Amino acid sequence: MNEIETILEQGRLFVVQHAPSEVLTSAVPAAIVFLIAGIGLSVLGAKLARFGMTAAFVVLGGLAGVWFGRELGFSPLPCVLVGAFLIGIISYLSFRLLVGLAAAVVFSSVVVGAFGYHRVIPYVSEFEQTLPLSASANSSTFVIPSTEQQQAYRDRDPRRWATEFWAFVTARDSNTARHSKAIAIVALLTGLCLGLLAVRWALIISTSIVGTSLVTAGVATLLTHSVPESYQAFQNNPGLLGIGVGGFLVTSLIVQTMLSRQSPSGKGESRSSS
């Protein structure tokens, strides 16, 4: 688990360095929002997807109307109403395409993440050994790093770390970059096809995965702040964490499959109307 811990630490540093200070100071409220949103997506995401997407685009259309009115000097109220109406209609009629795009992003993220776990993550420990402080600490000869090396090590930000790590991986395995790009493109197209051809299943799978991720992030943040010892406990028992996340994901898939199932009367009405 050392490689995973290093990746998580770099992710934590990235958030600390780039997130607004008010977000960092309100981590617990944000975690509660993530938890509630994740549970909502995991239970009712597929069932309320069309309404939720349309409502979101109606709001975006209203905001676009405000900008349009300010830029061109028109009255804001008619611009807001027209923008909300037009964008809402477009999103409602483009629902299948929007689902396909969302499924493409989720599916490619999962596939690329699995590829990285098996092909890229194992290089983390080897990469850490090449850093100046690590090399001097593990060398048989005691060497004190120079002032420049120590300062460079302290000033490394996650973006620089990721760039150096990716260069290290591609130098060790030249096929990694090519394979990762190919897998990402194929996964995107596969997810898009899944969303266009099987909207219901694409919604169930996508919202369950995203909801489970939000719930996991919310619970982890709350436990880290309220019970600091829990972080080390999960590190020592990664299988327990995997069972909990996997169990929640499977439960979400089952619940959403049952809730989004169309009733026989609804099927009959849809046949008669067609």
C-alpha positions as CSV (number, residue, x, y, z in Angstrom):
1,M,0.0,0.0,0.0
2,N,3.0,2.4,0.0
3,E,2.4,3.3,-3.6
4,I,-1.2,4.1,-3.0
5,E,-0.4,6.2,0.1
6,T,2.1,8.2,-2.0
7,I,-0.5,8.9,-4.7
8,L,-3.1,9.9,-2.0
9,E,-0.6,12.2,-0.3
10,Q,0.1,13.9,-3.6
11,G,-3.6,14.3,-4.2
12,R,-4.0,15.8,-0.7
13,L,-1.1,18.3,-1.3
14,F,-2.7,19.3,-4.6
15,V,-6.0,20.1,-2.9
16,V,-4.2,22.0,-0.1
17,Q,-2.2,24.0,-2.6
18,H,-4.9,24.8,-5.1
19,A,-8.2,24.8,-3.2
20,P,-9.5,28.1,-1.8
21,S,-8.7,28.6,1.9
22,E,-12.4,28.8,2.7
23,V,-12.9,25.3,1.2
24,L,-10.1,23.9,3.4
25,T,-11.4,25.4,6.6
26,S,-14.9,24.0,5.8
27,A,-13.8,20.5,5.0
28,V,-16.4,18.9,7.3
29,P,-19.4,20.7,5.8
30,A,-18.1,19.9,2.4
31,A,-17.8,16.2,3.4
32,I,-21.4,16.2,4.6
33,V,-22.5,17.7,1.3
34,F,-20.5,15.0,-0.6
35,L,-22.1,12.3,1.6
36,I,-25.6,13.5,1.0
37,A,-25.1,14.0,-2.7
38,G,-23.5,10.6,-3.0
39,I,-26.3,8.9,-1.2
40,G,-28.8,10.7,-3.4
41,L,-27.0,9.7,-6.6
42,S,-26.6,6.1,-5.4
43,V,-30.3,5.7,-4.7
44,L,-32.2,8.0,-7.0
45,G,-29.6,9.1,-9.6
46,A,-30.9,7.0,-12.5
47,K,-34.6,7.6,-11.7
48,L,-34.3,11.4,-11.5
49,A,-31.5,11.8,-14.0
50,R,-33.6,13.4,-16.7
51,F,-35.3,15.9,-14.4
52,G,-32.0,16.7,-12.7
53,M,-30.1,17.3,-15.9
54,T,-32.9,19.4,-17.4
55,A,-33.1,21.5,-14.2
56,A,-29.4,22.0,-14.1
57,F,-29.3,23.2,-17.7
58,V,-32.3,25.4,-17.1
59,V,-30.3,27.1,-14.4
60,L,-27.3,27.4,-16.7
61,G,-29.5,28.8,-19.4
62,G,-30.8,31.5,-17.0
63,L,-27.2,32.4,-16.1
64,A,-26.3,32.6,-19.7
65,G,-29.3,34.9,-20.2
66,V,-28.0,37.2,-17.5
67,W,-24.6,37.4,-19.2
68,F,-26.3,37.9,-22.6
69,G,-28.4,40.8,-21.3
70,R,-25.5,42.5,-19.6
71,E,-23.2,42.2,-22.6
72,L,-25.8,43.5,-25.1
73,G,-27.7,45.9,-22.9
74,F,-31.1,44.1,-22.9
75,S,-33.5,43.7,-20.0
76,P,-32.2,40.8,-17.8
77,L,-35.6,39.2,-17.0
78,P,-36.6,38.3,-20.6
79,C,-33.1,37.1,-21.3
80,V,-33.1,34.9,-18.3
81,L,-36.5,33.4,-19.2
82,V,-35.7,32.9,-22.9
83,G,-32.2,31.4,-22.0
84,A,-33.6,29.0,-19.4
85,F,-36.4,27.9,-21.8
86,L,-34.2,27.3,-24.8
87,I,-31.4,25.6,-23.0
88,G,-33.8,23.5,-21.0
89,I,-35.6,22.3,-24.2
90,I,-32.2,21.5,-25.8
91,S,-31.0,19.5,-22.8
92,Y,-34.3,17.7,-22.5
93,L,-34.2,16.6,-26.2
94,S,-30.5,15.8,-26.0
95,F,-30.8,13.7,-22.9
96,R,-29.6,10.5,-24.6
97,L,-26.5,12.3,-25.9
98,L,-25.8,13.8,-22.5
99,V,-26.0,10.4,-20.9
100,G,-23.7,9.0,-23.4
101,L,-21.1,11.7,-22.7
102,A,-21.4,11.2,-19.0
103,A,-21.1,7.4,-19.3
104,A,-18.0,7.9,-21.6
105,V,-16.3,10.0,-18.9
106,V,-17.1,7.6,-16.1
107,F,-16.2,4.5,-18.0
108,S,-12.9,5.8,-19.3
109,S,-12.0,7.0,-15.8
110,V,-12.6,3.6,-14.4
111,V,-10.7,1.8,-17.2
112,V,-7.8,4.2,-17.1
113,G,-7.7,4.0,-13.4
114,A,-7.5,0.2,-13.5
115,F,-4.8,0.3,-16.1
116,G,-2.8,2.8,-14.0
117,Y,-3.2,0.6,-10.9
118,H,-1.6,-2.4,-12.6
119,R,0.9,-0.7,-14.9
120,V,1.8,2.7,-13.4
121,I,1.3,2.5,-9.6
122,P,4.0,-0.2,-9.2
123,Y,6.6,2.4,-10.4
124,V,5.9,4.8,-7.5
125,S,8.2,3.2,-4.9
126,E,11.0,2.9,-7.5
127,F,10.5,6.5,-8.5
128,E,10.7,7.6,-4.8
129,Q,14.0,5.8,-4.5
130,T,15.5,8.0,-7.2
131,L,14.8,11.3,-5.3
132,P,17.8,12.9,-3.7
133,L,16.8,12.5,-0.1
134,S,15.6,9.0,-0.6
135,A,18.7,8.0,-2.4
136,S,21.0,9.4,0.2
137,A,19.0,7.8,3.0
138,N,19.1,4.3,1.4
139,S,22.6,4.5,0.2
140,S,25.4,2.5,2.0
141,T,27.4,5.7,2.0
142,F,26.1,8.6,4.0
143,V,25.7,11.6,1.7
144,I,24.2,14.9,2.8
145,P,22.1,16.4,0.0
146,S,23.1,19.8,-1.2
147,T,21.1,22.9,-0.2
148,E,19.6,23.1,-3.7
149,Q,18.5,19.5,-3.6
150,Q,16.9,20.0,-0.2
151,Q,15.1,23.1,-1.4
152,A,14.0,21.5,-4.6
153,Y,12.6,18.5,-2.6
154,R,10.7,20.8,-0.3
155,D,9.3,23.0,-3.1
156,R,8.0,20.1,-5.2
157,D,4.3,20.6,-5.9
158,P,2.0,17.7,-7.0
159,R,2.0,18.9,-10.6
160,R,5.8,18.8,-10.8
161,W,5.8,15.4,-9.0
162,A,3.3,14.0,-11.5
163,T,5.3,15.3,-14.5
164,E,8.6,13.9,-13.2
165,F,6.9,10.6,-12.3
166,W,5.3,10.2,-15.7
167,A,8.6,10.9,-17.4
168,F,10.2,8.3,-15.2
169,V,7.5,5.7,-16.1
170,T,7.7,6.4,-19.8
171,A,11.5,6.1,-19.7
172,R,11.1,2.7,-18.0
173,D,8.3,1.5,-20.2
174,S,7.9,3.3,-23.5
175,N,4.6,1.5,-24.3
176,T,2.8,2.9,-21.2
177,A,1.9,6.2,-22.7
178,R,0.9,4.8,-26.0
179,H,-1.2,2.0,-24.4
180,S,-2.8,4.5,-21.9
181,K,-3.9,6.8,-24.7
182,A,-5.3,4.0,-26.8
183,I,-7.2,2.5,-23.8
184,A,-8.6,6.0,-22.9
185,I,-9.9,6.6,-26.4
186,V,-11.4,3.1,-26.7
187,A,-13.0,3.4,-23.3
188,L,-14.5,6.8,-24.2
189,L,-16.0,5.5,-27.4
190,T,-17.3,2.4,-25.6
191,G,-18.9,4.5,-22.8
192,L,-20.5,6.8,-25.4
193,C,-22.0,3.8,-27.3
194,L,-23.2,2.3,-24.0
195,G,-24.9,5.6,-23.1
196,L,-26.5,5.9,-26.5
197,L,-27.7,2.3,-26.8
198,A,-28.6,1.5,-23.2
199,V,-29.5,4.7,-21.4
200,R,-31.0,3.0,-18.4
201,W,-28.1,0.8,-17.7
202,A,-25.6,3.6,-18.4
203,L,-27.4,5.8,-15.9
204,I,-27.5,3.1,-13.2
205,I,-23.8,2.2,-13.6
206,S,-22.6,5.8,-13.9
207,T,-24.6,7.3,-11.0
208,S,-23.7,4.3,-8.8
209,I,-20.0,4.8,-9.4
210,V,-20.0,8.5,-9.0
211,G,-22.3,8.3,-5.9
212,T,-20.1,5.6,-4.3
213,S,-17.0,7.8,-4.9
214,L,-18.7,10.8,-3.3
215,V,-19.8,8.8,-0.3
216,T,-16.3,7.3,0.1
217,A,-14.7,10.8,0.0
218,G,-17.2,12.2,2.4
219,V,-16.9,9.3,4.9
220,A,-13.1,9.4,4.7
221,T,-13.0,13.1,5.3
222,L,-15.4,12.9,8.3
223,L,-13.5,10.0,9.8
224,T,-10.1,11.7,9.3
225,H,-11.4,14.8,11.2
226,S,-13.4,13.1,13.9
227,V,-11.4,9.9,14.4
228,P,-7.8,10.5,13.2
229,E,-6.8,6.9,14.1
230,S,-9.2,5.6,11.5
231,Y,-6.9,6.6,8.6
232,Q,-4.1,4.4,9.8
233,A,-6.6,1.6,10.6
234,F,-7.8,1.6,7.0
235,Q,-4.2,1.7,5.7
236,N,-3.5,-1.4,7.8
237,N,-6.6,-3.2,6.6
238,P,-7.1,-2.1,3.0
239,G,-9.2,-5.2,2.3
240,L,-11.8,-4.0,4.8
241,L,-12.1,-0.7,3.0
242,G,-12.4,-2.4,-0.4
243,I,-15.2,-4.6,1.0
244,G,-17.1,-1.6,2.3
245,V,-16.8,0.4,-0.9
246,G,-17.6,-2.6,-3.1
247,G,-20.6,-3.5,-0.9
248,F,-22.0,0.0,-1.1
249,L,-21.5,0.0,-4.9
250,V,-23.3,-3.3,-5.4
251,T,-26.1,-2.2,-3.1
252,S,-26.5,1.0,-5.1
253,L,-26.6,-1.0,-8.4
254,I,-29.3,-3.3,-7.0
255,V,-31.4,-0.5,-5.5
256,Q,-31.3,1.6,-8.6
257,T,-32.1,-1.3,-10.9
258,M,-35.2,-2.0,-8.8
259,L,-36.3,1.7,-8.5
260,S,-35.8,2.5,-12.2
261,R,-37.6,-0.6,-13.4
262,Q,-40.6,0.3,-15.5
263,S,-43.9,-1.0,-14.3
264,P,-46.0,-3.3,-16.6
265,S,-48.7,-0.7,-16.8
266,G,-46.2,1.9,-17.9
267,K,-45.0,-0.4,-20.6
268,G,-48.5,-1.0,-21.8
269,E,-49.2,2.8,-21.9
270,S,-46.0,3.4,-23.8
271,R,-47.0,0.8,-26.4
272,S,-50.5,2.2,-26.8
273,S,-49.2,5.7,-27.2
274,S,-46.7,4.6,-29.8
